[in-house]
């Protein structure tokens, strides 16, 4: 029972930290009006949070491996609370940007530490199930964040959304301080430098494949988030409200399949789950390229399939990384998160170059085949490699 309490405690902590990324996105025009600023600077408040979140992944990961999980989590939650209050009462856009950076720094430690703690406490089938539960909580943030933020902001102003984050985070801080033990394994005392830890992660063929898959998956994911609304508007004349319903359906499909990914990992083994799951995800992108403009029904089905396979593969990489690197768990998760954020940033930029407006095929077909090529190369690398995850963990039944 104690382990379940810890799982949901750190999972909900990561959920609240992630909520800071998108809770006030529907209120950007309100922020612009109240702070008498420009659309560019208001949008920058979103980008700076994400940038801080990405960069600090590779800072907090090694810190959590050397100083301890709780020793990093508690100060980060304190910083997140202070920054959230600062955002709520920021008198100018300059102050808001400053506190958003601090908020992103505070938020960055939570998912790294949370995944590492799950790897510390669970083994085998319980590990894959625990990681699936954690990913489920994370996926709830982008699904319900804009809705909750819009309702609260409309009634009480955008500052209330930040105060809500601060209040809930304060309760989580107290709960983590009282209930969360230090879980860092006793043998985590390597004298290697952080550079050597990073090198170890990039040199391992399986972790390299996981990083590659994560980059392409989140690159394509943000292409969907950026360009599906444009496709719905250009092809089917959808207004923003209806577009939001379609994206919510994609998120719901992801949430539905997350637990199935943990089951698949246990039933067919790690290597097959990793390769087959991501291969199906790439195929869903290619299917979208050929059928999304045929009819609205096809587009909805394609979007839901993409979301379903996003959830199916969601817990597999983090589960494997925590098993691969027992002494560098937080570092490995931090590197993986950092690579995923790079994919998020690259997606919209690549999409601008390939999306023609009249046809979606150049963009999604190119991305689908690139994603598929990465999976094919990764599968061959895993097969050829004499290295096995944890002396056989990769091919073991979980």
Buried (B, 14 or more C-beta within 10 A) or exposed (E): EEEEEBBBBBBBBBBBBBBBBBBBBBBBEBBBEEBEBEEEBBEBBBEBBBBBBBBBBBBBBBBBBBBBBBBBBBBBBBBBBBBBBBBBEBEEBEBBBBBBBBBBBBBBBBBBBBBBBBBBBBEEBBBBBBBBBBBBBBBBBBBBBBEBBBEBBEEEBBBBBBBBBBEBBBEBBEBBEEEBEEBBEEEBEEEEEBEEBBEBBEEBBBBBBBBBBBBBBBBBBBBBBBBBBBBBBBBBEBEEEEBBEBBBBBBBBBBBBBBBBBBBBBEBBBBBBBBBBBBBBBBBBBBBBBBBBEEBEBBBBBBBBBBBBBBBBBBBBBBBBBBBBBBBBBBBBBBBBBBBBBBBBBBBEBBEEBBEEEEBBEBBBBBBBBBBEBBEEBBEBBEEBEEBBBEEBBEBEB
